[in-house]
Amino acid sequence: MAVHDDCKLKFLELKAKRTYRSIVFKIEEKQKQVVVEHVGEPAETYEQFTEKLPADECRYAIFDFDFLTPEGVQKSRIFFIAWSPDTSRVRSKMIYASSKDRFKRELDGIQVELQATDPTEIGLDVIKSRAS
């Protein structure tokens, strides 16, 4: 599975310049490559981000999560989310699962990885607990 150059470019902009809050990636099966489907503005909330993940299709997603440590220090973590809902097609789940590691290697700087099959597995409480 090829990775479109735009995927790496947008990720670098999120990581280095904080141009975006999130990026949703989609595999274009006909072109056999991962492409950028959506980017979230810096003011985007986590709830707005999760609403962009389709209920019945797989996606890869990046979210730059800001939080305060118990000591009151502002920090951020870059999350990689492999979204594979139970209702998505088996073929789609297999393609996303088999391409995930290669795709992740293209994005240098991911700090936390989550695998999710339903919205409860990527709830804000889960993100907060994994961030610290």
FIBATI-288003 format. One record per residue (C-alpha): x, y, z; residue number from 0. Coordinates in Angstrom, 3 decimals, always signed. Each point is the difference from the previous one (the first is absolute). Last residue first. Layout:
REM residues N
@xx = X&yy = Y&zz = Z&num = NUM $
...
END
This chain:
REM residues 132
@xx = -0.436&yy = +10.928&zz = +31.070&num = 131 $
@xx = -1.541&yy = -0.272&zz = -3.453&num = 130 $
@xx = -1.464&yy = -3.497&zz = +0.348&num = 129 $
@xx = -2.421&yy = +0.984&zz = +2.804&num = 128 $
@xx = -1.068&yy = +3.187&zz = -1.787&num = 127 $
@xx = -0.614&yy = -1.836&zz = -3.287&num = 126 $
@xx = -2.068&yy = -2.674&zz = +1.753&num = 125 $
@xx = -2.080&yy = +2.670&zz = +1.806&num = 124 $
@xx = -0.519&yy = +1.837&zz = -3.315&num = 123 $
@xx = -1.576&yy = -3.117&zz = -1.482&num = 122 $
@xx = +2.032&yy = -1.970&zz = -2.534&num = 121 $
@xx = -1.043&yy = -3.508&zz = +1.040&num = 120 $
@xx = -3.567&yy = +1.175&zz = +0.721&num = 119 $
@xx = -0.359&yy = +1.057&zz = -3.660&num = 118 $
@xx = +0.232&yy = -3.589&zz = -1.350&num = 117 $
@xx = +2.656&yy = -2.197&zz = -1.586&num = 116 $
@xx = +3.079&yy = +1.855&zz = +1.237&num = 115 $
@xx = +3.755&yy = -0.615&zz = -0.077&num = 114 $
@xx = +1.924&yy = +2.744&zz = +1.771&num = 113 $
@xx = +3.619&yy = +1.038&zz = -0.441&num = 112 $
@xx = +1.832&yy = +2.584&zz = +2.097&num = 111 $
@xx = +3.091&yy = +2.086&zz = -0.816&num = 110 $
@xx = +0.034&yy = +0.274&zz = -3.795&num = 109 $
@xx = +3.077&yy = +1.983&zz = -1.025&num = 108 $
@xx = +1.100&yy = -1.472&zz = -3.329&num = 107 $
@xx = -2.930&yy = -0.602&zz = -2.317&num = 106 $
@xx = +1.215&yy = -2.296&zz = -2.803&num = 105 $
@xx = +0.493&yy = -2.830&zz = +2.513&num = 104 $
@xx = -3.712&yy = +0.282&zz = +0.855&num = 103 $
@xx = -0.951&yy = -0.800&zz = -3.611&num = 102 $
@xx = +2.118&yy = -3.162&zz = -0.030&num = 101 $
@xx = -1.491&yy = -1.106&zz = +3.304&num = 100 $
@xx = -3.596&yy = +0.661&zz = -1.057&num = 99 $
@xx = -0.073&yy = -1.609&zz = -3.450&num = 98 $
@xx = -1.056&yy = -3.524&zz = +1.052&num = 97 $
@xx = -2.640&yy = +1.250&zz = +2.435&num = 96 $
@xx = -1.441&yy = +2.535&zz = -2.450&num = 95 $
@xx = -0.244&yy = -2.560&zz = -2.813&num = 94 $
@xx = -1.504&yy = -2.661&zz = +2.294&num = 93 $
@xx = -2.601&yy = +2.397&zz = +1.442&num = 92 $
@xx = -0.997&yy = +1.066&zz = -3.527&num = 91 $
@xx = -0.419&yy = -3.596&zz = -1.136&num = 90 $
@xx = -2.162&yy = -0.744&zz = +3.066&num = 89 $
@xx = -2.293&yy = +2.923&zz = -0.821&num = 88 $
@xx = -0.638&yy = +2.513&zz = +2.799&num = 87 $
@xx = -2.639&yy = -0.623&zz = +2.690&num = 86 $
@xx = +2.505&yy = -1.028&zz = +2.683&num = 85 $
@xx = +1.664&yy = +3.408&zz = -0.322&num = 84 $
@xx = +3.702&yy = +0.126&zz = -0.948&num = 83 $
@xx = +1.565&yy = +3.297&zz = +1.056&num = 82 $
@xx = +3.775&yy = -0.258&zz = +0.391&num = 81 $
@xx = +0.705&yy = +3.092&zz = +2.100&num = 80 $
@xx = +3.441&yy = +1.587&zz = +0.149&num = 79 $
@xx = +0.236&yy = +2.458&zz = +2.885&num = 78 $
@xx = +2.457&yy = +2.892&zz = +0.191&num = 77 $
@xx = +0.407&yy = +1.059&zz = +3.616&num = 76 $
@xx = -0.022&yy = +3.541&zz = +1.363&num = 75 $
@xx = +1.172&yy = +1.656&zz = +3.183&num = 74 $
@xx = -0.922&yy = +2.972&zz = +2.222&num = 73 $
@xx = +1.438&yy = -0.395&zz = +3.504&num = 72 $
@xx = -2.457&yy = +0.235&zz = +2.909&num = 71 $
@xx = +1.763&yy = -2.499&zz = +2.276&num = 70 $
@xx = -2.765&yy = -2.577&zz = -0.672&num = 69 $
@xx = +0.940&yy = +0.414&zz = -3.683&num = 68 $
@xx = -2.141&yy = +2.301&zz = -2.124&num = 67 $
@xx = -1.190&yy = -1.173&zz = -3.409&num = 66 $
@xx = +0.285&yy = +0.614&zz = -3.732&num = 65 $
@xx = -0.837&yy = -2.846&zz = -2.405&num = 64 $
@xx = +1.327&yy = +0.069&zz = -3.565&num = 63 $
@xx = -2.265&yy = -2.489&zz = -1.770&num = 62 $
@xx = +1.056&yy = -2.253&zz = -2.874&num = 61 $
@xx = -2.428&yy = -2.285&zz = -1.807&num = 60 $
@xx = -0.021&yy = -3.207&zz = -1.998&num = 59 $
@xx = -3.368&yy = -0.968&zz = -1.416&num = 58 $
@xx = -2.386&yy = -2.961&zz = -0.253&num = 57 $
@xx = -3.605&yy = +0.416&zz = -1.131&num = 56 $
@xx = -3.359&yy = -0.570&zz = +1.725&num = 55 $
@xx = -0.452&yy = +2.836&zz = +2.495&num = 54 $
@xx = +2.206&yy = +2.436&zz = -1.905&num = 53 $
@xx = +2.612&yy = +1.916&zz = +2.039&num = 52 $
@xx = -0.753&yy = +3.713&zz = -0.410&num = 51 $
@xx = -2.063&yy = +0.126&zz = +3.204&num = 50 $
@xx = +3.160&yy = -1.026&zz = +1.902&num = 49 $
@xx = +1.726&yy = +3.260&zz = -1.004&num = 48 $
@xx = -2.878&yy = +2.254&zz = +1.012&num = 47 $
@xx = -0.043&yy = -1.733&zz = +3.409&num = 46 $
@xx = +3.760&yy = +0.516&zz = +0.408&num = 45 $
@xx = -0.470&yy = +3.709&zz = -0.594&num = 44 $
@xx = +1.236&yy = +1.848&zz = -3.098&num = 43 $
@xx = +1.746&yy = +3.327&zz = +0.735&num = 42 $
@xx = +3.187&yy = -1.021&zz = -1.871&num = 41 $
@xx = -2.028&yy = -0.788&zz = -3.165&num = 40 $
@xx = -0.746&yy = -3.622&zz = -0.823&num = 39 $
@xx = +1.283&yy = -1.672&zz = -3.161&num = 38 $
@xx = -2.094&yy = -2.383&zz = -2.090&num = 37 $
@xx = +0.353&yy = -2.856&zz = -2.482&num = 36 $
@xx = +3.778&yy = -0.114&zz = -0.353&num = 35 $
@xx = +1.037&yy = -2.913&zz = -2.237&num = 34 $
@xx = +1.280&yy = -3.561&zz = +0.517&num = 33 $
@xx = +0.698&yy = -1.827&zz = -3.250&num = 32 $
@xx = -1.164&yy = -2.926&zz = -2.107&num = 31 $
@xx = -1.397&yy = +2.268&zz = -2.731&num = 30 $
@xx = -3.248&yy = -2.037&zz = -0.149&num = 29 $
@xx = +0.007&yy = -0.707&zz = +3.761&num = 28 $
@xx = +0.299&yy = +3.642&zz = +1.053&num = 27 $
@xx = +0.973&yy = -0.464&zz = +3.631&num = 26 $
@xx = -1.230&yy = +2.880&zz = +2.138&num = 25 $
@xx = +1.836&yy = +2.300&zz = +2.389&num = 24 $
@xx = -1.527&yy = +2.358&zz = +2.567&num = 23 $
@xx = +2.255&yy = +2.785&zz = +1.276&num = 22 $
@xx = -0.382&yy = +1.899&zz = +3.261&num = 21 $
@xx = +0.811&yy = +3.231&zz = +1.826&num = 20 $
@xx = +1.637&yy = +1.668&zz = -2.999&num = 19 $
@xx = +2.697&yy = +2.631&zz = -0.595&num = 18 $
@xx = +1.842&yy = -1.148&zz = +3.127&num = 17 $
@xx = +3.248&yy = +1.122&zz = -1.659&num = 16 $
@xx = +2.220&yy = -3.029&zz = +0.579&num = 15 $
@xx = -2.391&yy = -2.897&zz = +0.624&num = 14 $
@xx = -3.074&yy = +1.182&zz = -1.921&num = 13 $
@xx = +2.104&yy = +1.304&zz = -2.907&num = 12 $
@xx = +2.015&yy = -3.235&zz = -0.030&num = 11 $
@xx = -3.248&yy = -2.004&zz = -0.097&num = 10 $
@xx = -1.323&yy = +2.104&zz = -2.895&num = 9 $
@xx = +3.179&yy = -0.635&zz = -2.006&num = 8 $
@xx = +0.079&yy = -3.726&zz = +0.754&num = 7 $
@xx = -3.581&yy = -0.497&zz = -1.164&num = 6 $
@xx = +0.472&yy = +2.354&zz = -2.984&num = 5 $
@xx = +2.759&yy = -2.264&zz = -1.305&num = 4 $
@xx = -2.618&yy = -2.729&zz = -0.638&num = 3 $
@xx = +0.830&yy = -3.259&zz = +1.783&num = 2 $
@xx = +0.121&yy = -3.079&zz = -2.215&num = 1 $
@xx = -1.522&yy = -3.314&zz = +1.066&num = 0 $
END
